Amino acid sequence: MTKNTLIKFIRLNSLFFCISCAANAEQHNILPITHAAALTTELPEPVSNNAVAQVKVNNHWYLLSFSGLGQMKGYQDVHNHSYVYDVSKNKWQKKSAVPIQEPINGLTGRLASVATAIKEVAYVFGGYTVAKDHSEVSVPDVYAYHVLEDKYQALAPMPVPVDDSIALPYKDRYIYLISGWHNDGNVNLVQLYDTKTNQWQQASPFPGKAVFGHAGGIVDNNVLVCDGVGIDVHLKKRRSYAAQTACYRGEINPQNPAIISWYKVDHPTGESRYRMAATGLVNVTTNSKEIVFIGGSNNPYNYNGIGYNGEPSTASNEIWRYGLDSHKWTITYSKNATMDHRGLLQLDGQLVTLGGMGENQTVLKEINHY
């Protein structure tokens, strides 16, 4: 199979939202309301399908981009470049390339990696390489990235290497990898990494059809995952890829992070989205909690933005917001449509996606404010 982020800012109704992976505001990554207007208008280069994260070190914020796809969108444009944005200096810098333990057929670039952060350290997981003959291999590598030292630290590899997955942090210690693609098929695994012990275990499996290109977020011990692409197997013909229109909420057992109680929730539109950007948010004024999904496409596609059905995919400008307390969806719209995201960040009360595709599957360099 050949599968496959323009920085965008989506202004919410309040300027007091934060990325949420802990139980109280002191543990959240809350950014000061000082830098958004000054943020530079361009990335160092156009990039899509890159892993993103943010860290706070010595009271300074950094936005991070790892690997991805260049603007020509060919197999040779898959790279392992990394970039760091220093918020206080309003400056992007190219940093050391994302390493690989064992280059696969000489390939070091990869797509569909995922990243997240625990305190001052970013964690980068997997991805897949793309060869000239379009063959793809899921990479098992896991790295901790220390931004001030510009240093990658190799960690215990994923038990089952996945790409196009979701990485969600929990209790400033654990990271969940939910479903995703492994070499030649999807897995329904929820792989749980302990950053303190550098060990893996399996958590309660994903209850829906195994998918890649899905999106999700976490607030406290509540997880929400939506959509993605599954595999349909047919009689006497090749299998095919099928969009999955479904959302699942999980509640993590506070005494045992490997136990997740899953149940299905209503879908906001009845139409699936592929490679949305998503995150969990807490309003520190009202303490309301929600998971937000932005963009994506209703036509699942290869890494170049052309659908598996042969039709060019178009990006969505929809913003879905699910209230964890109200159990209700709110849908709004941004002025620009994007897709091909690997994560959603937050800066100065705005949501941020680093890289992506826009109109006509263009890999974008611009930064847009909303």
Secondary structure as a PSIPRED ss2 file (coil, helix, strand):
# PSIPRED VFORMAT (PSIPRED V4.0)

   1 M C   1.000  0.000  0.000
   2 T C   1.000  0.000  0.000
   3 K C   1.000  0.000  0.000
   4 N C   1.000  0.000  0.000
   5 T C   1.000  0.000  0.000
   6 L C   1.000  0.000  0.000
   7 I E   0.000  0.000  1.000
   8 K E   0.000  0.000  1.000
   9 F E   0.000  0.000  1.000
  10 I E   0.000  0.000  1.000
  11 R E   0.000  0.000  1.000
  12 L C   1.000  0.000  0.000
  13 N C   1.000  0.000  0.000
  14 S C   1.000  0.000  0.000
  15 L C   1.000  0.000  0.000
  16 F C   1.000  0.000  0.000
  17 F E   0.000  0.000  1.000
  18 C E   0.000  0.000  1.000
  19 I E   0.000  0.000  1.000
  20 S C   1.000  0.000  0.000
  21 C C   1.000  0.000  0.000
  22 A C   1.000  0.000  0.000
  23 A C   1.000  0.000  0.000
  24 N C   1.000  0.000  0.000
  25 A H   0.000  1.000  0.000
  26 E H   0.000  1.000  0.000
  27 Q H   0.000  1.000  0.000
  28 H C   1.000  0.000  0.000
  29 N E   0.000  0.000  1.000
  30 I C   1.000  0.000  0.000
  31 L C   1.000  0.000  0.000
  32 P C   1.000  0.000  0.000
  33 I C   1.000  0.000  0.000
  34 T C   1.000  0.000  0.000
  35 H C   1.000  0.000  0.000
  36 A H   0.000  1.000  0.000
  37 A H   0.000  1.000  0.000
  38 A H   0.000  1.000  0.000
  39 L C   1.000  0.000  0.000
  40 T C   1.000  0.000  0.000
  41 T C   1.000  0.000  0.000
  42 E E   0.000  0.000  1.000
  43 L C   1.000  0.000  0.000
  44 P C   1.000  0.000  0.000
  45 E C   1.000  0.000  0.000
  46 P C   1.000  0.000  0.000
  47 V C   1.000  0.000  0.000
  48 S E   0.000  0.000  1.000
  49 N C   1.000  0.000  0.000
  50 N C   1.000  0.000  0.000
  51 A E   0.000  0.000  1.000
  52 V E   0.000  0.000  1.000
  53 A E   0.000  0.000  1.000
  54 Q E   0.000  0.000  1.000
  55 V E   0.000  0.000  1.000
  56 K E   0.000  0.000  1.000
  57 V E   0.000  0.000  1.000
  58 N C   1.000  0.000  0.000
  59 N C   1.000  0.000  0.000
  60 H E   0.000  0.000  1.000
  61 W E   0.000  0.000  1.000
  62 Y E   0.000  0.000  1.000
  63 L E   0.000  0.000  1.000
  64 L E   0.000  0.000  1.000
  65 S E   0.000  0.000  1.000
  66 F E   0.000  0.000  1.000
  67 S E   0.000  0.000  1.000
  68 G E   0.000  0.000  1.000
  69 L E   0.000  0.000  1.000
  70 G C   1.000  0.000  0.000
  71 Q C   1.000  0.000  0.000
  72 M C   1.000  0.000  0.000
  73 K C   1.000  0.000  0.000
  74 G C   1.000  0.000  0.000
  75 Y H   0.000  1.000  0.000
  76 Q H   0.000  1.000  0.000
  77 D H   0.000  1.000  0.000
  78 V E   0.000  0.000  1.000
  79 H E   0.000  0.000  1.000
  80 N E   0.000  0.000  1.000
  81 H E   0.000  0.000  1.000
  82 S E   0.000  0.000  1.000
  83 Y E   0.000  0.000  1.000
  84 V E   0.000  0.000  1.000
  85 Y E   0.000  0.000  1.000
  86 D E   0.000  0.000  1.000
  87 V C   1.000  0.000  0.000
  88 S C   1.000  0.000  0.000
  89 K C   1.000  0.000  0.000
  90 N C   1.000  0.000  0.000
  91 K E   0.000  0.000  1.000
  92 W E   0.000  0.000  1.000
  93 Q E   0.000  0.000  1.000
  94 K E   0.000  0.000  1.000
  95 K E   0.000  0.000  1.000
  96 S C   1.000  0.000  0.000
  97 A C   1.000  0.000  0.000
  98 V C   1.000  0.000  0.000
  99 P C   1.000  0.000  0.000
 100 I C   1.000  0.000  0.000
 101 Q C   1.000  0.000  0.000
 102 E C   1.000  0.000  0.000
 103 P C   1.000  0.000  0.000
 104 I E   0.000  0.000  1.000
 105 N C   1.000  0.000  0.000
 106 G C   1.000  0.000  0.000
 107 L E   0.000  0.000  1.000
 108 T C   1.000  0.000  0.000
 109 G C   1.000  0.000  0.000
 110 R C   1.000  0.000  0.000
 111 L E   0.000  0.000  1.000
 112 A C   1.000  0.000  0.000
 113 S C   1.000  0.000  0.000
 114 V E   0.000  0.000  1.000
 115 A E   0.000  0.000  1.000
 116 T E   0.000  0.000  1.000
 117 A E   0.000  0.000  1.000
 118 I E   0.000  0.000  1.000
 119 K C   1.000  0.000  0.000
 120 E C   1.000  0.000  0.000
 121 V E   0.000  0.000  1.000
 122 A E   0.000  0.000  1.000
 123 Y E   0.000  0.000  1.000
 124 V E   0.000  0.000  1.000
 125 F E   0.000  0.000  1.000
 126 G C   1.000  0.000  0.000
 127 G C   1.000  0.000  0.000
 128 Y E   0.000  0.000  1.000
 129 T E   0.000  0.000  1.000
 130 V E   0.000  0.000  1.000
 131 A C   1.000  0.000  0.000
 132 K C   1.000  0.000  0.000
 133 D C   1.000  0.000  0.000
 134 H C   1.000  0.000  0.000
 135 S C   1.000  0.000  0.000
 136 E E   0.000  0.000  1.000
 137 V E   0.000  0.000  1.000
 138 S E   0.000  0.000  1.000
 139 V C   1.000  0.000  0.000
 140 P C   1.000  0.000  0.000
 141 D C   1.000  0.000  0.000
 142 V E   0.000  0.000  1.000
 143 Y E   0.000  0.000  1.000
 144 A E   0.000  0.000  1.000
 145 Y E   0.000  0.000  1.000
 146 H E   0.000  0.000  1.000
 147 V C   1.000  0.000  0.000
 148 L C   1.000  0.000  0.000
 149 E C   1.000  0.000  0.000
 150 D C   1.000  0.000  0.000
 151 K E   0.000  0.000  1.000
 152 Y E   0.000  0.000  1.000
 153 Q E   0.000  0.000  1.000
 154 A E   0.000  0.000  1.000
 155 L C   1.000  0.000  0.000
 156 A C   1.000  0.000  0.000
 157 P C   1.000  0.000  0.000
 158 M C   1.000  0.000  0.000
 159 P C   1.000  0.000  0.000
 160 V C   1.000  0.000  0.000
 161 P C   1.000  0.000  0.000
 162 V C   1.000  0.000  0.000
 163 D E   0.000  0.000  1.000
 164 D C   1.000  0.000  0.000
 165 S C   1.000  0.000  0.000
 166 I E   0.000  0.000  1.000
 167 A E   0.000  0.000  1.000
 168 L E   0.000  0.000  1.000
 169 P E   0.000  0.000  1.000
 170 Y E   0.000  0.000  1.000
 171 K C   1.000  0.000  0.000
 172 D C   1.000  0.000  0.000
 173 R C   1.000  0.000  0.000
 174 Y E   0.000  0.000  1.000
 175 I E   0.000  0.000  1.000
 176 Y E   0.000  0.000  1.000
 177 L E   0.000  0.000  1.000
 178 I E   0.000  0.000  1.000
 179 S C   1.000  0.000  0.000
 180 G C   1.000  0.000  0.000
 181 W E   0.000  0.000  1.000
 182 H E   0.000  0.000  1.000
 183 N C   1.000  0.000  0.000
 184 D C   1.000  0.000  0.000
 185 G E   0.000  0.000  1.000
 186 N E   0.000  0.000  1.000
 187 V C   1.000  0.000  0.000
 188 N C   1.000  0.000  0.000
 189 L C   1.000  0.000  0.000
 190 V E   0.000  0.000  1.000
 191 Q E   0.000  0.000  1.000
 192 L E   0.000  0.000  1.000
 193 Y E   0.000  0.000  1.000
 194 D E   0.000  0.000  1.000
 195 T C   1.000  0.000  0.000
 196 K C   1.000  0.000  0.000
 197 T C   1.000  0.000  0.000
 198 N C   1.000  0.000  0.000
 199 Q E   0.000  0.000  1.000
 200 W E   0.000  0.000  1.000
 201 Q E   0.000  0.000  1.000
 202 Q E   0.000  0.000  1.000
 203 A E   0.000  0.000  1.000
 204 S C   1.000  0.000  0.000
 205 P C   1.000  0.000  0.000
 206 F C   1.000  0.000  0.000
 207 P C   1.000  0.000  0.000
 208 G C   1.000  0.000  0.000
 209 K C   1.000  0.000  0.000
 210 A C   1.000  0.000  0.000
 211 V C   1.000  0.000  0.000
 212 F E   0.000  0.000  1.000
 213 G C   1.000  0.000  0.000
 214 H C   1.000  0.000  0.000
 215 A E   0.000  0.000  1.000
 216 G E   0.000  0.000  1.000
 217 G E   0.000  0.000  1.000
 218 I E   0.000  0.000  1.000
 219 V E   0.000  0.000  1.000
 220 D C   1.000  0.000  0.000
 221 N C   1.000  0.000  0.000
 222 N E   0.000  0.000  1.000
 223 V E   0.000  0.000  1.000
 224 L E   0.000  0.000  1.000
 225 V E   0.000  0.000  1.000
 226 C E   0.000  0.000  1.000
 227 D C   1.000  0.000  0.000
 228 G C   1.000  0.000  0.000
 229 V E   0.000  0.000  1.000
 230 G E   0.000  0.000  1.000
 231 I E   0.000  0.000  1.000
 232 D E   0.000  0.000  1.000
 233 V E   0.000  0.000  1.000
 234 H E   0.000  0.000  1.000
 235 L C   1.000  0.000  0.000
 236 K C   1.000  0.000  0.000
 237 K E   0.000  0.000  1.000
 238 R E   0.000  0.000  1.000
 239 R E   0.000  0.000  1.000
 240 S E   0.000  0.000  1.000
 241 Y E   0.000  0.000  1.000
 242 A E   0.000  0.000  1.000
 243 A E   0.000  0.000  1.000
 244 Q C   1.000  0.000  0.000
 245 T C   1.000  0.000  0.000
 246 A C   1.000  0.000  0.000
 247 C E   0.000  0.000  1.000
 248 Y E   0.000  0.000  1.000
 249 R E   0.000  0.000  1.000
 250 G E   0.000  0.000  1.000
 251 E E   0.000  0.000  1.000
 252 I E   0.000  0.000  1.000
 253 N E   0.000  0.000  1.000
 254 P C   1.000  0.000  0.000
 255 Q C   1.000  0.000  0.000
 256 N E   0.000  0.000  1.000
 257 P E   0.000  0.000  1.000
 258 A E   0.000  0.000  1.000
 259 I E   0.000  0.000  1.000
 260 I E   0.000  0.000  1.000
 261 S E   0.000  0.000  1.000
 262 W E   0.000  0.000  1.000
 263 Y E   0.000  0.000  1.000
 264 K E   0.000  0.000  1.000
 265 V E   0.000  0.000  1.000
 266 D C   1.000  0.000  0.000
 267 H C   1.000  0.000  0.000
 268 P C   1.000  0.000  0.000
 269 T C   1.000  0.000  0.000
 270 G C   1.000  0.000  0.000
 271 E C   1.000  0.000  0.000
 272 S C   1.000  0.000  0.000
 273 R C   1.000  0.000  0.000
 274 Y E   0.000  0.000  1.000
 275 R C   1.000  0.000  0.000
 276 M C   1.000  0.000  0.000
 277 A E   0.000  0.000  1.000
 278 A E   0.000  0.000  1.000
 279 T E   0.000  0.000  1.000
 280 G E   0.000  0.000  1.000
 281 L E   0.000  0.000  1.000
 282 V E   0.000  0.000  1.000
 283 N E   0.000  0.000  1.000
 284 V C   1.000  0.000  0.000
 285 T C   1.000  0.000  0.000
 286 T C   1.000  0.000  0.000
 287 N C   1.000  0.000  0.000
 288 S C   1.000  0.000  0.000
 289 K E   0.000  0.000  1.000
 290 E E   0.000  0.000  1.000
 291 I E   0.000  0.000  1.000
 292 V E   0.000  0.000  1.000
 293 F E   0.000  0.000  1.000
 294 I E   0.000  0.000  1.000
 295 G C   1.000  0.000  0.000
 296 G C   1.000  0.000  0.000
 297 S E   0.000  0.000  1.000
 298 N C   1.000  0.000  0.000
 299 N C   1.000  0.000  0.000
 300 P C   1.000  0.000  0.000
 301 Y E   0.000  0.000  1.000
 302 N C   1.000  0.000  0.000
 303 Y C   1.000  0.000  0.000
 304 N C   1.000  0.000  0.000
 305 G C   1.000  0.000  0.000
 306 I E   0.000  0.000  1.000
 307 G E   0.000  0.000  1.000
 308 Y C   1.000  0.000  0.000
 309 N C   1.000  0.000  0.000
 310 G C   1.000  0.000  0.000
 311 E C   1.000  0.000  0.000
 312 P E   0.000  0.000  1.000
 313 S C   1.000  0.000  0.000
 314 T C   1.000  0.000  0.000
 315 A E   0.000  0.000  1.000
 316 S E   0.000  0.000  1.000
 317 N E   0.000  0.000  1.000
 318 E E   0.000  0.000  1.000
 319 I E   0.000  0.000  1.000
 320 W E   0.000  0.000  1.000
 321 R E   0.000  0.000  1.000
 322 Y E   0.000  0.000  1.000
 323 G E   0.000  0.000  1.000
 324 L C   1.000  0.000  0.000
 325 D C   1.000  0.000  0.000
 326 S C   1.000  0.000  0.000
 327 H C   1.000  0.000  0.000
 328 K C   1.000  0.000  0.000
 329 W E   0.000  0.000  1.000
 330 T E   0.000  0.000  1.000
 331 I E   0.000  0.000  1.000
 332 T E   0.000  0.000  1.000
 333 Y E   0.000  0.000  1.000
 334 S E   0.000  0.000  1.000
 335 K E   0.000  0.000  1.000
 336 N E   0.000  0.000  1.000
 337 A E   0.000  0.000  1.000
 338 T E   0.000  0.000  1.000
 339 M E   0.000  0.000  1.000
 340 D C   1.000  0.000  0.000
 341 H C   1.000  0.000  0.000
 342 R C   1.000  0.000  0.000
 343 G C   1.000  0.000  0.000
 344 L C   1.000  0.000  0.000
 345 L E   0.000  0.000  1.000
 346 Q E   0.000  0.000  1.000
 347 L E   0.000  0.000  1.000
 348 D C   1.000  0.000  0.000
 349 G C   1.000  0.000  0.000
 350 Q E   0.000  0.000  1.000
 351 L E   0.000  0.000  1.000
 352 V E   0.000  0.000  1.000
 353 T E   0.000  0.000  1.000
 354 L C   1.000  0.000  0.000
 355 G C   1.000  0.000  0.000
 356 G C   1.000  0.000  0.000
 357 M E   0.000  0.000  1.000
 358 G C   1.000  0.000  0.000
 359 E H   0.000  1.000  0.000
 360 N H   0.000  1.000  0.000
 361 Q H   0.000  1.000  0.000
 362 T C   1.000  0.000  0.000
 363 V E   0.000  0.000  1.000
 364 L C   1.000  0.000  0.000
 365 K C   1.000  0.000  0.000
 366 E E   0.000  0.000  1.000
 367 I E   0.000  0.000  1.000
 368 N E   0.000  0.000  1.000
 369 H C   1.000  0.000  0.000
 370 Y C   1.000  0.000  0.000
